[in-house]
């Protein structure tokens, strides 16, 4: 019998609007809803081993994205094109790439990856060569703007955030990439500029909030609840993956499709 891995997409860094006062009840609804729709199940240890890709020989192009494919490969893709350049195979588990970010020089990717032992780790990927290295336990991440520190979400007992029917109590850990030293900041505080405004049936709406005034405005209408949200480097665009496993980007206008069949994206 094949065991089952429950890979959760928990405590997203920047996946919710900052909320206070009159908006607290909606925050709780969003919190529970996103967790409910983010749980995915994959066979643990059942997949055959795939060959490791050898990188792309250069940095990720400025007009390209990196995406985590359902089959566990990290790919370089461009919006509106079917072609994809494999960078590395990060896991043999379907749906195993949970989160992604890209360094400012676009030569290094960081991924939250579930493995055949049902554990979730942060992995560093050299985009040029395709080589990988495990950094630490954790299930979601965000790279600092200058690329020297990594924010990691981690469940203290297990290292991941895979839970049995309840929302995990995650720590926010800041890791210095030069020294590998870590410090625990505490339970993450929700404070984002763009977040999901409703959930979960039919078309969904991303809202942008001015953190100083609390004013909200519509940002984009999307096909399904967002699983990840990330700002695209050097732009006002937001890259997001929906529960339908499709990556999109938008600057506040109609979203443009990047690629289908993915679990995470950055650019």
C-alpha positions as CSV (number, residue, x, y, z in Angstrom):
1,X,0.0,0.0,0.0
2,X,1.3,3.5,-0.8
3,X,1.4,6.0,2.0
4,X,0.0,9.4,1.4
5,X,1.7,12.8,1.8
6,X,-0.4,15.8,2.6
7,X,1.5,18.8,1.3
8,X,0.0,22.0,2.7
9,X,0.5,25.5,1.5
10,X,0.4,27.3,4.9
11,X,0.9,30.7,6.4
12,X,1.7,32.3,3.0
13,X,4.1,35.3,3.4
14,X,2.2,38.2,1.8
15,X,-0.8,36.1,0.8
16,X,-3.4,38.2,2.8
17,X,-4.4,41.8,3.2
18,X,-3.5,43.6,6.4
19,X,-6.7,43.6,8.5
20,X,-7.8,45.2,11.7
21,X,-11.0,46.3,13.4
22,X,-14.0,45.8,11.1
23,X,-12.1,43.5,8.8
24,X,-11.1,40.9,11.3
25,X,-14.0,38.5,10.6
26,X,-13.1,38.4,6.9
27,X,-9.5,37.8,7.8
28,X,-10.5,34.7,9.7
29,X,-12.7,33.5,6.8
30,X,-9.8,34.0,4.4
31,X,-7.3,32.3,6.7
32,X,-9.4,29.1,7.0
33,X,-10.5,29.1,3.4
34,X,-7.1,29.3,1.9
35,X,-5.8,26.5,4.1
36,X,-8.8,24.3,3.1
37,X,-8.3,24.8,-0.6
38,X,-4.5,24.5,-0.4
39,X,-4.2,20.9,0.8
40,X,-3.1,18.5,-1.9
41,X,-2.5,14.8,-1.7
42,X,0.3,12.9,-3.5
43,X,1.5,9.4,-3.4
44,X,4.6,9.2,-1.2
45,X,7.5,7.4,-2.6
46,X,5.5,5.9,-5.5
47,X,7.0,7.9,-8.4
48,X,9.8,6.6,-10.5
49,X,13.1,8.6,-10.3
50,X,13.5,11.2,-13.1
51,X,16.9,12.4,-14.5
52,X,18.3,15.5,-13.0
53,X,18.3,18.4,-15.4
54,X,21.5,20.4,-16.0
55,X,20.4,24.0,-15.7
56,X,20.0,26.5,-18.4
57,X,23.5,27.7,-18.7
58,X,22.6,31.3,-17.9
59,X,20.5,33.5,-15.6
60,X,16.7,33.4,-16.0
61,X,15.8,35.9,-18.7
62,X,14.2,39.2,-17.6
63,X,11.0,38.4,-19.6
64,X,10.8,34.9,-18.3
65,X,9.3,33.2,-15.2
66,X,10.3,30.2,-13.1
67,X,7.5,27.7,-12.3
68,X,7.2,24.5,-10.3
69,X,5.6,21.9,-12.6
70,X,3.2,19.3,-11.2
71,X,5.7,16.6,-11.9
72,X,8.3,18.2,-9.6
73,X,10.5,19.9,-12.2
74,X,11.6,23.6,-12.0
75,X,11.1,25.2,-15.4
76,X,11.9,28.5,-17.1
77,X,8.9,29.7,-19.2
78,X,7.6,32.7,-21.0
79,X,4.0,33.9,-20.9
80,X,1.9,32.7,-23.9
81,X,4.4,30.1,-25.1
82,X,4.3,26.4,-24.8
83,X,8.1,25.9,-24.7
84,X,9.7,25.4,-21.4
85,X,13.4,25.0,-20.5
86,X,14.0,22.5,-17.6
87,X,16.3,23.8,-14.8
88,X,16.3,20.9,-12.3
89,X,14.1,18.1,-11.0
90,X,13.5,19.0,-7.4
91,X,11.2,16.2,-6.3
92,X,9.7,13.0,-7.5
93,X,6.4,13.8,-5.7
94,X,3.6,15.2,-7.7
95,X,2.5,18.7,-6.5
96,X,5.7,18.7,-4.4
97,X,7.0,22.2,-5.2
98,X,5.0,24.5,-2.8
99,X,6.7,27.9,-3.1
100,X,9.4,29.7,-5.2
101,X,11.5,32.8,-5.2
102,X,14.2,34.1,-7.4
103,X,17.4,36.1,-6.5
104,X,17.9,39.7,-7.8
105,X,20.6,38.5,-10.3
106,X,18.2,35.7,-11.4
107,X,20.9,33.1,-11.1
108,X,19.6,31.4,-8.0
109,X,16.2,30.1,-7.1
110,X,14.8,29.0,-3.7
111,X,12.0,26.5,-3.4
112,X,9.9,24.9,-0.7
113,X,9.9,21.2,-1.7
114,X,8.1,18.1,-0.4
115,X,10.1,14.9,-0.7
116,X,9.3,11.2,-0.8
117,X,9.5,11.0,3.1
118,X,6.6,13.6,3.3
119,X,9.0,16.3,4.6
120,X,9.1,19.9,3.3
121,X,12.5,21.7,3.0
122,X,13.9,24.9,1.6
123,X,16.2,24.1,-1.4
124,X,18.7,26.4,-3.1
125,X,18.9,25.9,-6.9
126,X,21.8,27.1,-9.1
127,X,19.8,28.1,-12.2
128,X,22.9,28.1,-14.4
129,X,24.1,24.5,-13.5
130,X,21.0,22.9,-12.1
131,X,22.7,21.9,-8.9
132,X,20.6,21.9,-5.7
133,X,21.3,22.1,-2.0
134,X,19.0,21.7,1.0
135,X,19.2,24.7,3.3
136,X,16.7,24.1,6.1
137,X,13.3,22.9,7.0
138,X,10.4,25.1,6.0
139,X,7.3,25.2,3.8
140,X,7.1,28.8,2.5
141,X,9.7,31.5,1.8
142,X,10.4,35.0,0.7
143,X,13.8,36.5,-0.3
144,X,14.8,40.0,0.8
145,X,15.0,42.6,-1.9
146,X,18.8,42.6,-1.9
147,X,18.9,38.8,-1.8
148,X,21.0,38.4,1.4
149,X,18.3,37.0,3.7
150,X,15.5,34.5,3.5
151,X,12.3,34.5,5.4
152,X,11.1,31.0,6.1
153,X,7.9,29.7,7.6
154,X,8.4,26.6,9.8
155,X,6.3,24.6,12.1
156,X,8.5,24.2,15.2
157,X,7.7,20.5,15.9
158,X,8.0,19.0,12.4
159,X,9.9,21.6,10.4
160,X,7.1,21.7,7.8
161,X,3.5,22.9,8.0
162,X,1.7,19.7,7.0
163,X,-1.2,19.3,9.5
164,X,-4.1,17.1,10.2
165,X,-7.2,19.2,9.7
166,X,-6.1,22.4,11.5
167,X,-4.1,25.4,10.7
168,X,-0.4,25.1,11.8
169,X,1.3,27.4,14.3
170,X,4.2,28.5,12.2
171,X,7.3,30.4,13.2
172,X,8.8,33.1,11.0
173,X,12.5,32.5,10.7
174,X,15.0,34.9,9.1
175,X,18.1,33.1,7.7
176,X,21.3,35.0,6.8
177,X,22.3,33.3,3.5
178,X,26.0,34.2,3.9
179,X,26.4,32.8,7.5
180,X,23.5,30.3,7.7
181,X,22.5,31.9,11.0
182,X,18.8,32.0,11.8
183,X,16.7,34.0,14.2
184,X,13.1,33.4,15.1
185,X,10.9,36.5,14.6
186,X,7.7,34.9,15.9
187,X,4.3,34.0,14.5
188,X,3.9,35.9,11.3
189,X,1.8,39.1,11.2
190,X,-0.5,39.5,8.2
191,X,0.6,42.6,6.3
192,X,0.4,42.6,2.5
193,X,-0.3,45.1,-0.2
194,X,-2.3,42.6,-2.4
195,X,-4.4,39.8,-1.2
196,X,-7.5,37.6,-1.8
197,X,-10.7,39.5,-1.1
198,X,-13.1,36.6,-1.1
199,X,-13.3,32.8,-1.3
200,X,-14.1,30.2,-2.6
201,X,-16.7,29.6,-5.4
202,X,-16.7,31.2,-8.8
203,X,-14.6,34.2,-9.8
204,X,-12.3,35.6,-7.1
205,X,-11.0,39.1,-6.5
206,X,-7.6,40.4,-5.5
207,X,-7.6,43.6,-3.6
208,X,-4.9,46.2,-3.2
209,X,-4.6,48.0,0.1
210,X,-2.8,51.2,1.1
211,X,-1.2,50.2,4.3
212,X,-1.0,53.8,5.6
213,X,-4.6,54.7,5.1
214,X,-6.2,51.2,5.0
215,X,-8.0,52.2,1.7
216,X,-8.8,49.2,-0.5
217,X,-9.3,49.1,-4.3
218,X,-9.9,46.2,-6.7
219,X,-6.7,44.8,-8.2
220,X,-7.7,41.9,-10.5
221,X,-10.5,39.4,-11.0
222,X,-9.1,35.8,-11.0
223,X,-10.5,32.4,-11.9
224,X,-10.1,30.7,-8.5
225,X,-8.6,31.3,-5.1
226,X,-4.9,32.2,-5.1
227,X,-2.4,29.7,-3.7
228,X,0.6,31.9,-3.9
229,X,1.1,35.6,-4.5
230,X,4.5,37.2,-5.3
231,X,5.6,40.6,-6.7
232,X,7.5,40.3,-10.0
233,X,11.0,41.8,-9.8
234,X,11.3,45.4,-10.8
235,X,7.6,45.8,-11.7
236,X,4.2,46.5,-10.1
237,X,3.0,43.1,-11.4
238,X,1.8,40.3,-9.2
239,X,2.6,36.7,-10.1
240,X,0.1,34.2,-8.7
241,X,-0.9,30.6,-8.9
242,X,-4.6,29.6,-8.5
243,X,-6.2,26.5,-7.1
244,X,-6.7,25.4,-10.7
245,X,-2.9,25.0,-11.0
246,X,-2.4,27.8,-13.4
247,X,0.1,30.7,-13.1
248,X,-0.9,34.2,-14.0
249,X,0.5,37.8,-13.7
250,X,-1.3,41.1,-13.6
251,X,-0.5,44.8,-13.0
252,X,-4.1,45.5,-12.1
253,X,-5.5,44.8,-15.5
254,X,-6.8,41.5,-16.9
255,X,-4.5,38.7,-15.8
256,X,-2.3,37.1,-18.4
257,X,-1.7,33.3,-18.4
258,X,1.9,32.2,-17.8
259,X,1.5,28.4,-17.8
260,X,-0.9,25.6,-16.7
261,X,-0.1,22.6,-14.7
262,X,2.1,24.4,-12.1
263,X,2.1,24.6,-8.3
264,X,4.3,27.7,-7.7
265,X,5.8,30.6,-9.8
266,X,8.1,33.6,-9.5
267,X,9.7,36.0,-11.9
